């Protein structure tokens, strides 16, 4: 077998009038070889040889799936595939991971525009304030941007637990005039429970919230901020035009000033992409947004707990005393802004302020008067706070969780 280049030389020399013997001598080939290719009169058809497989081949799909979840280091991936039988060294893994990550960086995406009311994008940003004591205080900027008009809602929050996240959405829907058909997020913990390869499992509470408002949550691929670039781009503008040099007084005032700034100069501008005034496009989009439900979603965090025989439920490392008539039942705890409300179906049983300590047992003195009267055969020892009435129930078979016994906490 000769190369294509040699075959081309045979035909070229033959066209120049050289004999078979001269061509063979000039190219260092046998005369029969030269004769065979001249008789064929065409270039040889080469088939690509079967390439020998790499010892990494059986593990490449697993590596790709893990890289879809997170940009793991090659050393971490190497440690994961070795127990699965990978017989090779570290370098093949390193080269393959480098190539995969470089390919992800080279991906190009087509700019897309959405129809009115079709999509909104959401993002968090972190801002810092210098306190009077000289230390920094963090605030988180919640931003929702409508894809068609580029109208924005934003607010600063000192913390971002799930209930704050949901409340901020409600205020965004109120301010923007309705609910978009879908909301686009990155892989934030408030939305995504797990991601395995391309399969995403969303948080249950968030699914209930989305269903209540009639929207559909969508999640970007990992490490792909450009997918929701519409909401990513205004972040530097908010930092420079609003936050830099801002005389911070309080979170409430900062949010009022922020919304004023958004609704006046920012949202009155001619947008650089669609070249139309944002208010004009926003008005068009509001007509296509979904209608908000008459009753807003109850954004308190909800958990179900079974009542122990000692008339207590456990939550977040502490125990809370409940009425004795719900012993053995599953009851509902609703938490919001540090307040715990305990329900048996629709009946509010008791309300507590959540303890900031761990290992505490908290109860209301009024509940133990019923226990002492014989309603519960085995009752925990109660030590009331100073100034509170103290019960005389004793523990016969177990000690209280905290060394100081049970502290009484008044309801709201």
C-alpha positions, -999 to 999 in steps of 0.1 A, spaced: 0 0 0 14 34 -9 3 68 2 -19 91 -17 10 115 -23 31 87 -39 1 77 -61 -3 113 -72 34 114 -81 30 82 -102 2 98 -123 21 131 -126 53 115 -139 33 92 -162 16 123 -177 51 138 -182 59 108 -205 82 88 -182 82 50 -186 71 26 -159 107 16 -153 118 53 -149 89 61 -125 97 31 -104 134 40 -102 126 76 -95 101 69 -67 119 38 -53 89 15 -60 86 -18 -77 76 -17 -114 46 -40 -107 33 -15 -81 36 14 -105 19 -7 -133 -10 -17 -109 -19 19 -100 -16 32 -136 -39 4 -148 -64 13 -121 -63 49 -131 -77 62 -99 -65 71 -64 -67 43 -38 -97 42 -15 -84 42 20 -105 30 49 -98 43 84 -82 16 104 -97 5 136 -82 25 164 -72 7 195 -94 16 223 -82 34 254 -82 18 288 -102 49 299 -130 43 275 -153 23 299 -151 52 324 -155 82 301 -193 83 303 -191 83 341 -165 111 340 -187 132 317 -218 127 339 -198 138 370 -185 168 352 -221 177 342 -228 179 379 -198 199 389 -163 209 376 -145 182 397 -107 181 397 -91 153 377 -75 139 409 -110 136 425 -123 118 394 -92 95 393 -99 85 429 -135 77 420 -128 54 390 -99 34 405 -121 14 429 -143 6 399 -115 -12 382 -97 14 361 -62 -1 356 -44 30 342 -25 59 357 -35 94 365 -22 112 333 -49 98 309 -76 110 333 -60 144 336 -57 148 298 -93 137 292 -107 160 319 -87 190 306 -101 183 271 -137 180 284 -134 213 304 -118 231 274 -146 219 252 -172 232 276 -155 266 276 -155 267 238 -192 261 235 -210 290 217 -247 298 224 -271 316 201 -287 347 216 -324 341 221 -353 364 227 -385 353 245 -421 361 237 -439 385 261 -447 368 294 -428 337 284 -398 337 308 -382 355 337 -347 349 350 -336 351 386 -302 356 403 -285 364 436 -258 389 442 -238 396 474 -232 431 487 -214 443 519 -220 472 543 -194 485 568 -212 486 601 -208 512 629 -187 487 648 -162 485 619 -171 450 606 -187 440 574 -224 430 571 -235 410 542 -267 416 522 -280 395 493 -295 411 463 -325 392 449 -332 401 412 -359 389 388 -358 402 352 -385 397 326 -369 383 294 -390 402 268 -391 437 283 -360 436 306 -381 451 334 -365 443 368 -375 437 404 -347 437 430 -345 437 468 -318 434 495 -322 408 522 -299 402 552 -303 364 549 -317 341 523 -335 311 538 -362 294 518 -391 314 532 -373 347 523 -366 333 488 -403 326 484 -415 359 499 -392 378 475 -408 360 446 -443 370 457 -432 407 460 -416 404 425 -448 391 410 -467 419 426 -443 446 414 -439 433 379 -476 428 374 -480 390 371 -464 356 368 -442 345 339 -448 311 323 -414 299 334 -386 310 358 -350 303 349 -325 295 377 -290 283 382 -283 253 404 -292 271 437 -300 250 468 -334 266 472 -346 251 439 -325 220 432 -325 191 455 -303 168 435 -287 166 400 -275 133 387 -262 136 351 -290 153 332 -317 144 358 -327 173 381 -349 168 412 -364 200 425 -372 209 461 -407 198 471 -417 231 487 -406 250 456 -427 227 434 -458 234 455 -450 272 453 -446 271 415 -478 251 411 -497 276 432 -486 305 409 -489 285 377 -453 289 366 -427 263 356 -392 263 371 -363 257 347 -327 250 357 -296 260 338 -268 234 331 -241 236 358 -215 263 354 -234 280 325 -241 316 336 -245 327 300 -277 307 297 -294 333 319 -272 362 308 -301 386 307 -302 388 345 -264 384 349 -256 415 329 -275 441 351 -256 430 383 -224 451 375 -247 481 367 -265 479 400 -232 477 418 -217 507 400 -248 530 396 -266 523 428 -244 506 454 -210 523 450 -210 554 472 -245 547 486 -250 560 521 -265 529 537 -289 536 566 -311 505 568 -323 476 547 -358 490 544 -346 524 531 -321 508 508 -349 487 492 -371 518 487 -342 536 470 -333 506 449 -369 502 436 -371 539 429 -339 537 409 -351 508 390 -385 523 381 -371 557 371 -338 558 353 -330 521 347 -365 510 336 -371 541 315 -341 535 293 -339 524 257 -326 489 259 -294 481 239 -308 448 225 -344 454 215 -338 492 209 -372 500 225 -381 518 257 -383 493 286 -417 507 299 -433 502 264 -422 466 263 -431 461 299 -466 472 292 -469 448 264 -455 420 285 -478 426 315 -508 417 293 -493 383 288 -482 375 323 -502 350 343 -527 363 369 -516 360 405 -539 339 427 -563 356 451 -546 341 481 -508 343 483 -488 312 491 -481 305 528 -443 307 528 -436 293 562 -414 262 563 -435 231 570 -424 199 586 -444 170 600 -433 155 634 -446 127 655 -453 135 691 -433 114 715 -448 97 746 -433 125 767 -455 150 749 -426 165 730 -416 170 693 -381 175 680 -370 202 656 -336 215 646 -318 200 676 -344 211 703 -376 197 718 -409 215 722 -437 205 745 -472 201 730 -506 193 746 -509 157 758 -539 148 737 -518 147 705 -493 121 718 -486 95 691 -500 117 663 -483 134 634 -486 171 637 -475 200 615 -449 226 624 -448 259 605 -417 280 609 -412 316 598 -391 345 610 -380 325 641 -415 316 651 -428 280 654 -465 274 652 -477 238 660 -509 226 643 -531 195 646 -549 197 613 -563 232 613 -561 236 651 -532 259 664 -519 240 694 -491 262 706 -466 289 694 -429 292 704 -400 313 695 -374 290 680 -345 284 704 -311 296 691 -294 269 713 -292 232 707 -303 205 731 -329 227 748 -364 216 758 -390 244 757 -425 244 770 -453 266 782 -462 263 820 -499 260 812 -494 227 795 -478 211 825 -507 220 848 -527 195 827 -499 170 828 -496 172 866 -533 167 869 -527 132 856 -534 136 819 -500 121 810 -487 92 831 -450 100 827 -443 138 827 -409 156 822 -395 176 850 -401 214 845 -378 241 856 -394 275 849 -376 307 841 -372 332 870 -406 347 878 -426 319 862 -447 293 881 -428 260 885 -445 226 881 -437 197 904 -438 169 879 -409 145 882 -391 123 857 -391 87 867 -375 69 838 -354 95 819 -335 127 823 -344 159 804 -323 168 773 -307 199 788 -288 200 821 -310 228 833 -342 209 827 -371 224 808 -374 262 802 -407 278 799 -414 300 769 -445 321 764 -465 319 732 -472 347 709 
